[in-house]
Amino acid sequence: MKDPKGRTNIGFEKHIFVCENSREDGHPRGCCKGKGGCEIRMLFKKEIQKQKLVGKVRANGAGCLDFCEQGPTVVVYPEGVWYKIENPEKDVEDIVKLHCKKGQIVERCKIQLE
């Protein structure tokens, strides 16, 4: 069957999953949706377009990624690099431009466990 978008390969070079999990107010672990997860996914989509990576890089919403305290959290595959978003505009731009386009890990955004 011919692909309606004209794709010749399955998948993406990079796949970004943005946690949009929601928990009740006051939950001790918090939730990424309440910290702007949905808006961050939309920023990724806009930046992917801006960097002309549509069809190569995809941003999807995800359920709980289980690093709630670090949230909002993002994971980029196939590398499996986990990021926390502290400055949405700058972090999203750098993750797309540096990681997705140039293959450079954005160290300042990586989740660090103590």
C-alpha positions in Angstrom: 0.0 0.0 0.0 1.3 3.4 -0.9 1.8 5.8 2.0 -0.5 8.8 1.7 2.3 11.2 2.8 4.7 9.7 0.3 7.1 8.3 2.9 9.4 5.6 1.8 10.8 4.6 5.2 9.0 3.7 8.4 9.9 5.7 11.5 11.9 8.8 12.3 15.5 9.7 12.7 14.7 11.0 16.2 11.5 10.5 18.2 10.8 12.9 21.1 8.4 11.8 23.8 7.1 14.6 26.1 5.5 13.6 29.4 1.9 14.9 29.6 0.9 12.8 32.6 -1.7 14.3 34.9 -2.1 13.7 38.6 -4.5 15.1 41.2 -3.5 18.5 42.7 -1.1 18.2 45.7 0.3 14.8 44.7 3.8 14.6 46.3 5.5 13.7 42.9 3.7 16.4 40.9 2.9 15.9 37.3 4.3 17.1 34.0 1.0 18.2 32.6 0.7 20.7 35.4 4.2 21.9 34.7 3.4 22.6 31.0 4.0 19.3 29.3 1.4 19.9 26.6 2.7 23.3 25.8 6.2 22.0 25.6 5.2 19.3 23.1 3.7 22.1 20.9 6.9 24.1 21.2 8.8 21.0 20.0 6.4 20.7 17.0 7.0 24.3 16.1 10.8 24.1 16.5 10.8 20.9 14.3 9.1 22.9 11.6 11.4 25.8 12.0 14.5 23.6 11.7 13.0 21.9 8.6 13.0 18.5 10.3 9.4 17.5 9.6 9.3 13.8 8.6 12.7 13.2 10.2 11.9 14.2 13.8 8.6 13.6 15.6 7.4 14.9 18.9 4.6 12.9 20.7 2.9 13.2 24.0 3.5 10.4 26.5 2.0 9.1 29.7 4.1 9.0 32.8 7.8 8.7 32.1 8.4 8.1 35.9 10.8 11.0 36.6 8.0 13.2 37.8 10.1 15.2 40.3 12.4 16.2 37.4 9.5 17.3 35.2 8.5 18.2 32.8 10.5 15.4 31.3 11.4 14.4 27.7 13.2 11.4 26.2 14.8 11.4 22.8 15.2 8.1 20.9 16.9 6.2 19.4 19.7 7.5 21.8 17.5 7.3 24.9 18.6 10.6 26.3 16.5 11.9 29.1 16.0 15.7 29.5 14.2 18.0 32.0 12.8 21.2 30.7 13.5 24.2 32.9 13.5 27.0 30.3 11.0 25.8 27.7 11.8 28.2 24.9 15.6 27.8 25.1 15.7 24.1 26.1 13.3 23.1 23.3 15.2 25.1 20.7 18.6 23.7 21.8 17.3 20.1 22.0 16.0 20.2 18.4 18.8 22.3 16.9 21.7 20.6 18.7 20.6 17.1 19.5 18.1 16.3 16.8 19.9 18.2 14.0 23.6 18.0 14.9 23.7 15.0 17.2 25.0 16.9 20.2 23.7 16.1 23.6 22.4 19.2 25.5 24.2 18.5 28.8 22.6 21.3 30.8 19.2 19.7 30.2 20.1 16.1 30.9 18.4 14.5 33.9 21.0 13.9 36.7 20.3 11.5 39.5 22.1 12.3 42.7 
